[in-house]
Amino acid sequence: MEETVNVLMQERLSKLGAIKKAGIDPYGGKFDVSGSIKAVRDDFAEGKVVQIAGRIMAMREHGKSAFFDLKDSSGRLQVYVKEDILGKNEYDFLKNLDIGDIIGVKGELFKTRTGSPTAKVTRLELLSKSLRPLPEKWHGLKDVETRYRQRYVDLIVNDDVRNVFIARSRIISEIRAFLDNLGYLEVETPMMQAMPGGATGRPFKTHHEALDADLYLRIAPELYLKKLLVGGFEKVYEINRNFRNEGISIRHNPEFTMLEVYTAYSDCEGTMTLAEKLITTVAEKVTGKKVLEYQGKTIDLAKWERVSFAELMKENFDINAGDDIKEWVRKLKAKGVKIEGTDIGRTQIINIVGDLVEPKAHSHPVFVVDIFRELCPLAKTKKDNPELTDRFELYMGGMEIANAYSELNDPLEQKARFKEHGGGVDEDFVRALEYGMPPAGGLGIGIDRLVMILTNSASIRDVILFPQLKPES
């Protein structure tokens, strides 16, 4: 295949040479368009003169005339070129054009005998010569990594892929609109942090030369956002990039997008209501539906269920809140759960719970509540049971989508929790709490996973424009 591509590229390079020899710039400059192709089609009127630009996606010659399919970011339009109209020299120039070239045309709109909207070209300008041919069997590629690696080609030839990313952009816009309408303030917090905190995860480490200091790409913005609550911002949110130096899978990318929302004078219950309203509203705005299709199953956004983590662990593994971690491991292994070594991490527990709630989460959203204190160093405990936290995790489509809790605002308890979990004490965050942080509810939603569900995408790589991949061989 590569040999064929090389032959075709040589042919195109020869055409490039001919174009330059004719004194024509094969990589032209500004071209004024009268509107997008979609706008031209929507406001179609026979005889109307338009200027459009786009990529040639198909070419059909008929003696001294030819039809091109021209595509821009909004759609396609057929254009008709004729020697009698362009003149012999300009028409002969067309033999140097190929599928994939970007051109600008001026023409008069008409409809063919079959009723196809078409522009009769009176002027044609080459804007960018394509030297590499577009693949003919791109959709059937067995090595999907090639599609992810060459996303620019994927976007050219696959409208379904383009539509996913248009939907992603709209989802984020609707999230912003929803929160802005409720009076939340969008903020930005540091991506490089002296101490990684706000979540559990292995960070990426770097070094700042001028400061001669080690820094970490953030695993979460949580602690900075809560400092803003201390500072008097009562409703804040950030749509942020987080980084975790961990595995890659259909649900995990080392660099991912999160929404974090903090509401002073709220709690876990209030945040649960916020999450439900936000997701339902955004889904309806983007998809027009409350019942979503996801990977062959339906998710009914009219039904939201609560399931107790503590009860699941008791019923399935005889594990109680307050049991020693070693006891967890012993009981889980006794039930056939595969655990490496003698320790167990939060991720493993989440995966176990995910498996238990997956059947329900494929038909409707499920809030998992009553989560063990050991797994939540930043959450308040429940007043009626200090072994459990006032927290939920939201599952949809079998995946964890969101995480929220009543924020711990007691500086003494927070410092003790930091020490208990052995991750180091963030002294500046404790100091901020010592000035007084209002009671608050905090919510984190995984944007990539939410987009997966709202666009019915099987892999997180399908909703990230340029996902992390193994080095190209």
MARZA-113354 format. One record per residue (C-alpha): residue in three letters; x, y, z. Coordinates in steps of 0.1 Angstrom, whole numbers. Layout:
N
ALA; X; Y; Z
...
END
This chain:
473
MET; 0; 0; 0
GLU; 28; 24; 9
GLU; 44; 17; -24
THR; 12; 27; -42
VAL; 10; 59; -21
ASN; 46; 68; -31
VAL; 38; 64; -68
LEU; 8; 86; -64
MET; 28; 112; -45
GLN; 54; 113; -72
GLU; 26; 120; -97
ARG; 13; 148; -75
LEU; 48; 162; -71
SER; 51; 164; -109
LYS; 18; 183; -110
LEU; 31; 206; -83
GLY; 61; 213; -105
ALA; 39; 221; -135
ILE; 18; 245; -114
LYS; 49; 264; -102
LYS; 63; 264; -137
ALA; 31; 281; -149
GLY; 37; 309; -123
ILE; 8; 299; -101
ASP; 12; 298; -63
PRO; 1; 262; -53
TYR; -5; 274; -17
GLY; -25; 306; -22
GLY; -35; 332; 3
LYS; -68; 348; 14
PHE; -100; 338; -4
ASP; -131; 357; 5
VAL; -161; 334; 8
SER; -197; 346; 7
GLY; -207; 320; 32
SER; -203; 283; 42
ILE; -215; 256; 19
LYS; -244; 248; 43
ALA; -254; 285; 42
VAL; -253; 285; 4
ARG; -275; 253; 3
ASP; -299; 266; 30
ASP; -304; 299; 11
PHE; -302; 284; -24
ALA; -315; 305; -53
GLU; -310; 298; -89
GLY; -288; 325; -106
LYS; -273; 336; -73
VAL; -236; 342; -75
VAL; -215; 328; -46
GLN; -179; 323; -36
ILE; -171; 292; -16
ALA; -139; 273; -7
GLY; -133; 237; 3
ARG; -116; 204; -4
ILE; -122; 184; -36
MET; -137; 151; -25
ALA; -147; 137; -60
MET; -140; 145; -96
ARG; -160; 134; -127
GLU; -149; 145; -162
HIS; -172; 147; -192
GLY; -152; 158; -222
LYS; -148; 195; -220
SER; -166; 198; -187
ALA; -163; 183; -152
PHE; -181; 181; -119
PHE; -163; 184; -85
ASP; -177; 176; -51
LEU; -165; 205; -28
LYS; -165; 200; 10
ASP; -160; 225; 38
SER; -166; 222; 75
SER; -204; 225; 71
GLY; -211; 202; 41
ARG; -207; 195; 4
LEU; -217; 212; -28
GLN; -213; 201; -64
VAL; -195; 225; -87
TYR; -195; 224; -125
VAL; -166; 236; -146
LYS; -168; 240; -183
GLU; -141; 249; -209
ASP; -164; 273; -227
ILE; -169; 293; -195
LEU; -134; 292; -180
GLY; -114; 294; -212
LYS; -91; 268; -226
ASN; -60; 277; -206
GLU; -77; 278; -172
TYR; -97; 246; -181
ASP; -64; 228; -191
PHE; -50; 238; -157
LEU; -76; 215; -141
LYS; -56; 184; -151
ASN; -31; 194; -123
LEU; -58; 191; -97
ASP; -65; 160; -75
ILE; -89; 148; -50
GLY; -78; 164; -17
ASP; -68; 197; -32
ILE; -83; 228; -15
ILE; -97; 253; -40
GLY; -118; 285; -40
VAL; -145; 291; -66
LYS; -168; 318; -78
GLY; -200; 306; -96
GLU; -236; 309; -103
LEU; -261; 286; -86
PHE; -283; 263; -106
LYS; -299; 228; -104
THR; -290; 199; -126
ARG; -315; 178; -144
THR; -315; 154; -114
GLY; -322; 184; -91
SER; -287; 186; -75
PRO; -278; 221; -62
THR; -247; 231; -82
ALA; -224; 261; -87
LYS; -214; 269; -123
VAL; -178; 280; -119
THR; -166; 313; -135
ARG; -134; 315; -115
LEU; -113; 289; -98
GLU; -83; 294; -75
LEU; -60; 267; -61
LEU; -55; 274; -24
SER; -35; 243; -13
LYS; -21; 214; -33
SER; -25; 180; -16
LEU; 6; 159; -21
ARG; -6; 128; -2
PRO; -37; 110; -16
LEU; -67; 104; 7
PRO; -71; 67; 17
GLU; -98; 49; -1
LYS; -105; 22; 26
TRP; -101; 44; 57
HIS; -133; 33; 73
GLY; -123; -4; 72
LEU; -89; 0; 87
LYS; -82; -28; 112
ASP; -55; -8; 129
VAL; -77; 18; 145
GLU; -46; 35; 160
THR; -38; 48; 125
ARG; -71; 66; 126
TYR; -64; 81; 160
ARG; -28; 90; 151
GLN; -39; 106; 118
ARG; -70; 123; 132
TYR; -67; 150; 105
VAL; -74; 124; 78
ASP; -101; 108; 100
LEU; -119; 142; 101
ILE; -116; 147; 63
VAL; -131; 115; 52
ASN; -154; 105; 81
ASP; -183; 127; 88
ASP; -194; 106; 118
VAL; -161; 114; 135
ARG; -164; 151; 127
ASN; -200; 151; 142
VAL; -188; 136; 174
PHE; -164; 164; 180
ILE; -189; 190; 170
ALA; -212; 174; 196
ARG; -184; 175; 222
SER; -179; 212; 216
ARG; -216; 218; 220
ILE; -218; 197; 252
ILE; -191; 218; 268
SER; -209; 250; 257
GLU; -242; 238; 271
ILE; -225; 229; 304
ARG; -211; 265; 306
ALA; -244; 280; 297
PHE; -262; 259; 324
LEU; -238; 269; 352
ASP; -234; 305; 341
ASN; -272; 308; 342
LEU; -272; 297; 378
GLY; -246; 324; 387
TYR; -215; 302; 388
LEU; -182; 319; 380
GLU; -158; 301; 357
VAL; -122; 302; 369
GLU; -87; 289; 361
THR; -63; 273; 385
PRO; -27; 261; 381
MET; -18; 230; 360
MET; 16; 229; 375
GLN; 15; 223; 413
ALA; 42; 220; 440
MET; 22; 192; 456
PRO; -3; 170; 436
GLY; -36; 168; 455
GLY; -73; 167; 453
ALA; -75; 131; 441
THR; -57; 98; 442
GLY; -34; 92; 412
ARG; 2; 90; 401
PRO; 13; 124; 388
PHE; 36; 134; 360
LYS; 67; 152; 374
THR; 87; 180; 359
HIS; 113; 205; 370
HIS; 112; 243; 368
GLU; 147; 256; 360
ALA; 143; 292; 371
LEU; 128; 282; 405
ASP; 149; 251; 408
ALA; 118; 233; 420
ASP; 101; 200; 412
LEU; 65; 205; 400
TYR; 37; 181; 391
LEU; 10; 183; 364
ARG; -22; 184; 384
ILE; -42; 153; 390
ALA; -72; 175; 401
PRO; -79; 213; 407
GLU; -99; 206; 438
LEU; -78; 222; 465
TYR; -73; 254; 446
LEU; -110; 257; 439
LYS; -118; 252; 476
LYS; -93; 280; 484
LEU; -115; 302; 463
LEU; -145; 293; 485
VAL; -124; 305; 514
GLY; -117; 337; 495
GLY; -154; 344; 491
PHE; -163; 331; 457
GLU; -193; 311; 466
LYS; -202; 294; 433
VAL; -172; 284; 411
TYR; -164; 259; 383
GLU; -136; 249; 361
ILE; -135; 229; 329
ASN; -99; 216; 332
ARG; -73; 193; 319
ASN; -60; 167; 344
PHE; -31; 144; 341
ARG; -25; 110; 356
ASN; 6; 89; 349
GLU; -14; 56; 347
GLY; -27; 31; 323
ILE; -44; 36; 290
SER; -77; 18; 281
ILE; -110; 25; 263
ARG; -120; 44; 294
HIS; -87; 60; 305
ASN; -64; 85; 288
PRO; -34; 100; 308
GLU; -47; 135; 299
PHE; -84; 140; 303
THR; -110; 168; 308
MET; -130; 173; 340
LEU; -157; 196; 351
GLU; -154; 206; 388
VAL; -181; 226; 405
TYR; -181; 240; 440
THR; -212; 255; 458
ALA; -209; 272; 491
TYR; -236; 264; 517
SER; -246; 233; 498
ASP; -238; 196; 505
CYS; -238; 162; 489
GLU; -276; 161; 486
GLY; -277; 195; 469
THR; -249; 185; 446
MET; -267; 153; 436
THR; -297; 175; 425
LEU; -273; 198; 406
ALA; -256; 168; 388
GLU; -290; 153; 378
LYS; -303; 186; 364
LEU; -271; 195; 346
ILE; -267; 161; 328
THR; -304; 159; 319
THR; -305; 195; 306
VAL; -273; 191; 286
ALA; -284; 157; 272
GLU; -318; 172; 261
LYS; -302; 203; 245
VAL; -276; 183; 225
THR; -295; 151; 217
GLY; -331; 162; 220
LYS; -339; 131; 241
LYS; -342; 118; 277
VAL; -337; 82; 267
LEU; -302; 76; 252
GLU; -289; 48; 231
TYR; -255; 36; 243
GLN; -237; 6; 229
GLY; -269; -13; 222
LYS; -286; -4; 254
THR; -308; 24; 266
ILE; -302; 49; 294
ASP; -333; 65; 308
LEU; -326; 99; 322
ALA; -361; 101; 337
LYS; -350; 75; 363
TRP; -322; 81; 388
GLU; -315; 54; 414
ARG; -295; 54; 447
VAL; -275; 23; 457
SER; -256; 20; 490
PHE; -219; 11; 486
ALA; -218; -1; 522
GLU; -247; -25; 516
LEU; -232; -38; 484
MET; -199; -46; 501
LYS; -217; -62; 530
GLU; -241; -83; 508
ASN; -215; -94; 483
PHE; -183; -97; 503
ASP; -192; -95; 540
ILE; -170; -64; 543
ASN; -181; -38; 569
ALA; -172; -1; 571
GLY; -143; 1; 596
ASP; -128; -33; 587
ASP; -91; -34; 583
ILE; -78; -31; 547
LYS; -61; -65; 551
GLU; -95; -79; 560
TRP; -109; -64; 528
VAL; -82; -82; 508
ARG; -88; -115; 525
LYS; -126; -114; 520
LEU; -124; -102; 484
LYS; -99; -129; 475
ALA; -122; -155; 492
LYS; -149; -144; 468
GLY; -126; -148; 438
VAL; -117; -112; 432
LYS; -82; -110; 418
ILE; -60; -86; 438
GLU; -23; -81; 433
GLY; -2; -82; 465
THR; -16; -76; 500
ASP; -29; -40; 494
ILE; -59; -27; 476
GLY; -63; 7; 460
ARG; -92; 30; 454
THR; -92; 22; 417
GLN; -97; -15; 424
ILE; -125; -9; 448
ILE; -142; 14; 422
ASN; -138; -12; 395
ILE; -154; -38; 418
VAL; -184; -16; 426
GLY; -186; -7; 389
ASP; -191; -43; 381
LEU; -218; -47; 407
VAL; -238; -17; 395
GLU; -231; -20; 358
PRO; -264; -39; 349
LYS; -284; -11; 365
ALA; -262; 17; 351
HIS; -268; 5; 316
SER; -305; 12; 319
HIS; -305; 44; 340
PRO; -281; 66; 361
VAL; -271; 52; 395
PHE; -258; 72; 424
VAL; -236; 50; 447
VAL; -238; 65; 482
ASP; -225; 55; 517
ILE; -189; 52; 506
PHE; -163; 41; 532
ARG; -144; 68; 549
GLU; -110; 52; 540
LEU; -116; 60; 504
CYS; -125; 97; 508
PRO; -98; 118; 525
LEU; -115; 151; 515
ALA; -152; 143; 523
LYS; -172; 149; 554
THR; -184; 118; 573
LYS; -221; 111; 578
LYS; -234; 123; 611
ASP; -252; 90; 619
ASN; -222; 68; 609
PRO; -186; 83; 610
GLU; -173; 52; 591
LEU; -192; 64; 560
THR; -188; 96; 540
ASP; -215; 120; 527
ARG; -205; 113; 491
PHE; -218; 98; 459
GLU; -203; 84; 427
LEU; -225; 85; 396
TYR; -225; 56; 372
MET; -240; 57; 337
GLY; -235; 32; 309
GLY; -215; 10; 333
MET; -189; 38; 338
GLU; -182; 61; 367
ILE; -192; 95; 354
ALA; -191; 118; 384
ASN; -179; 121; 420
ALA; -192; 145; 446
TYR; -194; 150; 484
SER; -200; 174; 512
GLU; -166; 190; 515
LEU; -146; 186; 547
ASN; -140; 221; 561
ASP; -126; 213; 595
PRO; -89; 221; 593
LEU; -79; 199; 622
GLU; -96; 169; 609
GLN; -83; 176; 574
LYS; -47; 177; 586
ALA; -53; 144; 605
ARG; -68; 128; 573
PHE; -38; 139; 552
LYS; -15; 122; 578
GLU; -37; 91; 580
HIS; -35; 86; 542
GLY; 2; 91; 541
GLY; 3; 114; 510
GLY; 18; 143; 528
VAL; 1; 173; 543
ASP; -7; 202; 520
GLU; 1; 229; 546
ASP; -12; 258; 525
PHE; -46; 241; 520
VAL; -48; 235; 557
ARG; -39; 271; 564
ALA; -67; 282; 540
LEU; -92; 261; 559
GLU; -80; 277; 592
TYR; -93; 310; 579
GLY; -127; 293; 575
MET; -143; 277; 545
PRO; -181; 277; 543
PRO; -198; 243; 542
ALA; -200; 233; 505
GLY; -208; 206; 480
GLY; -182; 197; 454
LEU; -189; 179; 421
GLY; -165; 165; 395
ILE; -178; 152; 361
GLY; -157; 133; 336
ILE; -163; 153; 304
ASP; -148; 126; 281
ARG; -170; 99; 295
LEU; -201; 120; 294
VAL; -193; 128; 258
MET; -189; 90; 251
ILE; -224; 84; 264
LEU; -241; 114; 247
THR; -224; 105; 213
ASN; -227; 67; 217
SER; -189; 62; 214
ALA; -174; 30; 226
SER; -139; 43; 235
ILE; -125; 74; 252
ARG; -102; 77; 222
ASP; -132; 83; 200
VAL; -140; 115; 218
ILE; -105; 130; 223
LEU; -91; 146; 192
PHE; -55; 135; 198
PRO; -54; 107; 224
GLN; -22; 94; 238
LEU; -8; 65; 218
LYS; 22; 42; 219
PRO; 52; 56; 199
GLU; 48; 52; 162
SER; 71; 24; 149
END
